[in-house]
Every structure is written in C-alpha cells, then in structure tokens.
Amino acid sequence: MNDTKTFTLDEIAALAELPRRTVRYYIQSGLIDRPLGVGKGAYYTQRHVEQLLLVRKWQLAGLSLERIGELLRQQDTAPLPPTPRRAGTVEVWSHLVVADGVELTLEPGRAGLTPEQVRAFFRAVTQAYAQIHESEEKE
C-alpha cells in the first residue's frame, strides 16, 4: 500500500501560508509542478509543498518571481551566479572597520556567505590584522 501523503489545494495553500489563487498562479507560471490527477481528483504531494516553500522563501528574501523562475530552471548544482546589478538595485553591504585606514566591505549574498560565515570571516580578518600588527611591533 502506498502511504505517500497527498494534499488538496486548500491544504498546500494553508501549509505555505499563501492564497489558493497565488498557488494557482505559481503553477501556471511554472514555478511549481502541476498537480497529479485531473479535475476534482487532482492532488499535491510533499514535493509540491517543498516547491511552494522554496518559492516563498526566495520571494521573502527579495527575489523577483522572474529571478526565482531562472533559479528553478537551472539544471546543474553549480553555485548560482549573482543577479546582474541594475540601476535602482538596493543592496545591503556588511562593513568592518579593522583599524584606522583598514576597512573591509562585502555583500554576503553575492559572496555566497551565510551570516555565521560572515562573522567568522570578520573574526579571522581581525585576528590576522592583530597578528601582523603585533609581529611588526616586536621587530
């Protein structure tokens, strides 16, 4: 017997906290797979729920539906190239003042770094600078 959980449109819309109309639009746009079955017998699986949650996550992160579609169409698992910068693009940059005259800026999304990795990177840079500065004072 097949124990795969199935969902109705109402159920997956509720799980993803999206209106039914939005779910239908995502299907029509090709952002998520079409339901299995036809008519009133159509149903959704866990894969549909995961697709919806991924689209929702990327949209909440500020990606356009067009960009999300591009990402979903990419077949390989290579690192994703950053979106080309366009006029009017808003970016959030992290800025570290290491010392007077020594500063480091980076855009974590474009660098492919998580917040934890950014903090670790900044700690490592600060420690490296301190070690270089200390070794010059000893000489």
C-alpha positions in Angstrom: 0.0 0.0 0.0 1.3 3.5 -0.9 1.5 5.7 2.2 2.6 8.8 0.4 0.8 11.8 1.9 -1.3 13.8 -0.5 -2.8 17.3 -0.2 -5.6 19.3 -1.6 -5.1 22.8 -3.0 -6.6 24.2 0.2 -4.2 22.2 2.3 -1.0 23.2 0.5 -2.1 26.8 0.3 -2.5 26.7 4.1 0.8 25.0 4.7 2.7 27.6 2.6 0.5 30.4 4.1 -0.5 31.5 0.6 -3.8 32.2 -1.0 -5.2 29.5 -3.3 -5.0 32.0 -6.2 -1.3 32.5 -5.6 -0.7 28.8 -5.7 -2.6 28.5 -9.0 -0.6 31.4 -10.4 2.7 29.7 -9.4 1.5 26.5 -11.2 0.5 28.5 -14.3 3.9 30.3 -14.2 5.8 27.0 -14.0 7.3 27.8 -10.6 5.8 24.7 -9.1 4.7 21.4 -10.7 1.2 20.8 -11.9 -1.0 18.7 -9.6 -1.2 15.0 -10.1 -4.5 13.7 -11.4 -7.2 15.8 -13.1 -10.3 17.8 -12.1 -11.6 17.1 -8.6 -9.3 14.2 -8.4 -6.2 16.4 -8.6 -3.8 16.2 -5.6 -0.5 17.5 -4.5 2.4 15.8 -2.8 5.2 16.7 -0.4 7.3 17.8 -3.4 4.7 20.5 -4.2 4.8 21.7 -0.6 8.6 21.9 -0.7 8.5 23.8 -4.0 6.0 26.3 -2.7 8.0 26.9 0.5 11.2 27.4 -1.6 9.5 30.0 -3.8 8.0 31.7 -0.8 11.4 31.8 1.0 13.1 33.3 -2.1 10.3 35.8 -2.6 10.5 36.9 1.1 14.3 37.3 0.6 13.5 39.9 -2.1 13.9 37.9 -5.3 11.5 38.6 -8.1 9.3 35.8 -9.5 11.3 36.1 -12.7 14.6 35.5 -10.9 13.1 32.6 -8.9 12.0 31.1 -12.2 15.5 31.4 -13.6 17.0 29.7 -10.5 14.4 26.9 -10.7 15.2 26.2 -14.3 18.9 25.8 -13.7 19.6 22.1 -14.0 23.1 21.8 -12.5 24.0 22.2 -8.9 26.9 24.6 -9.6 27.0 27.8 -7.4 24.4 30.3 -8.6 25.8 33.3 -10.3 24.7 36.6 -8.7 22.0 38.5 -10.3 23.4 41.2 -12.6 23.3 44.6 -10.9 20.9 47.0 -12.4 20.2 50.7 -11.8 18.0 51.1 -8.8 19.1 47.8 -7.2 19.2 48.0 -3.4 22.0 46.0 -1.8 22.9 45.5 1.9 26.6 45.5 2.5 28.5 44.5 5.6 31.3 46.8 6.7 34.1 46.0 9.0 36.5 48.6 10.4 39.6 46.6 11.2 41.7 49.6 12.2 42.1 53.3 11.3 42.6 53.2 7.5 41.8 49.5 7.2 38.2 48.6 6.2 36.5 45.7 4.6 33.2 45.7 2.8 31.3 42.7 1.4 27.8 41.8 0.2 27.1 38.4 1.8 24.5 37.3 -0.8 26.8 38.0 -3.8 29.7 36.4 -1.8 27.6 33.3 -1.1 28.2 33.6 2.7 25.7 32.9 5.5 25.6 35.3 8.4 27.6 32.9 10.5 30.3 32.7 7.8 30.4 36.5 7.6 31.0 36.7 11.3 33.7 34.0 11.1 35.4 35.8 8.2 35.4 39.1 10.0 36.8 37.5 13.1 39.6 35.9 11.0 40.4 39.1 9.3 40.6 41.0 12.6 42.8 38.3 14.1 45.1 38.3 11.1 45.5 42.1 11.3 46.2 41.9 15.0 48.9 39.2 14.4 50.6 41.2 11.7 50.4 44.4 13.8 51.9 42.6 16.8 54.7 41.0 14.8 55.7 44.4 13.4 55.9 45.9 17.0 58.2 43.1 18.2 60.7 43.7 15.4 
